[in-house]
Amino acid sequence: MDWTTIRLLYLSELRSALRERSVLINGILIPLLMYPLMMWVMFSAILFVTARTESFASRVEIAGLPAEHRGLLERLEEEGRVEVTEVDAPAAGTAAAYRAGIEERLRASELDAALIFEATADGPPGNAAVSLLSDGSSDQSQTARGRLERALSAERSDWLDRIAEQHGLEGGEWQVFDVESDNLATGVEMGQFLMGMMIPLFFVIMIANGCLYPAIDSTAGERERNTWETTSTLATRRIHIVAAKYLYVATMGTVAGALNAAAMVVSFRSFLGPLLARLGDGDGSGFAFELPLRSLPVLLLTAVLLGALIGAAMMILAAFARTFKEGQSMVTPLYLLVIFPVVVLNDPSLEFTPPLAAIPVVNVVLLLRQAIAGNLLWLQLGITLLSNAAAIVGCLWLASRVLRVEEVATGSFEGNLFQFLRRQLRPAGGKA
Amino acid sequence: MSTNQVEVHGLSKSFFDQARGEVNAVREVDFECRSGEIFGLLGANGAGKTTTLRMISTVLQPSSGTARVLGHDVVREPVEVRRNLGFYSASTALYPRLTARETLTLFARVNKYPAERTRDRVEEMIERFGLGEYAGARIEKLSTGMKQKVSIARTVVHDPPVLIFDEPTVGLDVLNALDLQKGIQELRDEGKTILFSTHIMSEAERLCDRIAIIDKGRIRACDGLEGLRAATSQHYLEDIFVHYVTADDTTG
């Protein structure tokens, strides 16, 4: 192999590509900026909605509040931004009509939520059945419901304590058993779990995206621009020209994947982390988005593997196209074929077994997920490397067979890869 | 002393076309190009000129026969052939996103012009073809005339002894076409061997030292203009061309 010539052609392809707006947008800008931008927009939107919701004054009506639960009003006052209208319990026989009236006012947004206490005959004083009415389709009503639930829960707990005390029970004795929940996963582990679900999925999509335009541009695009014949008169073997183009396509895919993964980690840390901390009522604040150092070589390796594999497959398909448009229609099914299993298999319960490690692309996603979680399964890693390497070699072998056929190399073959294969497999003499 | 730089013997090309079936585009073509001459392939559209030149330039493989450039066989030594050849045609466009200077450097380097002399050679080409002001501009931004000049410069930048021009003036205005013809004559004067195809009689008459008339994939005649005149008793090349082509029609 004449590596000096391959290097010259490769650099020329890269230089040319980096001056093309579509390549820059699809291969660099989208992978780099899409997720930070998307998360920033999401972060800002959620904060805006949250702030707006929190500033609402909730209009609440409470009917039939027992004397034993007057504390509820104090709690609501402490909650702030709750305007309470207290009314007597509906007279006997009017409960249904009263409730219907409340429902109507809720739907008309004249009221945000209502509490209706109905005293029960049995039980200690203050025992009551409570109905909390709200409109789930309204943010304002949902907020009011949340505020009422928090105050009601605290009031109920206090009242139960008081009743228990009257019966001579201390503290939590009446509760029989106490539930103490403890999340054993550290914040870093939870962050890695979330990143493991998201990063591999978008990683594959972005590598496919990164390869798509260069694969078509360097084959069908050359024919469309009439530069293919110019290239084929260069004093070098065709294999060197194809090798340079292939390296260029694989590089663009790899770079798109690596940039995307880096951008996603930064986005998780800068946008999603603070967002979860702010919204999570404690739980979310436990997320920490740290990528284990040992996952970085795996990330790079998988980017190279996928770039090389998807790039080769896309180039084979695009080699049959004579125009960019034809190239797009020939390559897009492969793009979808690559993404489909990745989306379908993005199930956290899916175990990365050796048989799954033999399926190209899918194995890369699962390997990456494990690596982000800090686990390296060496057997699966080995199988993944072998299976992808075999697929790459298979694609390159097929490419060399395809480009050896003059009609394909010159762009005069009318048809796609499958028509070509059918023709190759047809017995000799069956052409006419 | 004149030696043959290009030798073509029994060269044929057939291919399968879905609409037309088996097509014999070139049939047992024979000719030689001598050192330092402009050899013209004159024929109507579809006569087989481009297919013949593509086989000589190794873009297409012959179905049978041989073609040699400086003794190198186009099938067995395609890289050597391309190294000694500059190929220019309407379908050899330039890379639109590279600049003229980058294009010339790439072609000089890949075509194995000595690396240490490449920079000087590229600057020489830029000056010779009047590209100075535009050398740093992307090809896609240049006018048709300037692109034409860059194309010729990239054809000759590696200083090949043999040049092929396949209908180079197609699509050019009169002034640019004359400019190009002048450039080709200058290259011949520098000692290059030039294989030139055209369907324009005046162009062939003005430029070519010897002319081969090609029709339906076969060479009908091959000689200098005076020789063709003597053989046909016709003065004008147009009449000579018609003489050979119609003679073929009447003989079937």
Interface residues (C-beta under 8 A of the other chain):
Chain A: T5 L8 L9 S12 R15 S16 A17 R19 E20 R225 N226 T227 E229 T230 S232 T233 L234 A235 T236 R237 E406 E407 T410 S412 E414 K431 A432
Chain B: F15 F16 Q18 G21 S57 T58 V59 L60 Q61 P78 V79 E80 R82 R83 L85 F87 S89 A90 S91 T92 A93 L94 Y95 P96 R97 L98 E102 L106 F107 R109 V110 N111 K112 R138 H158
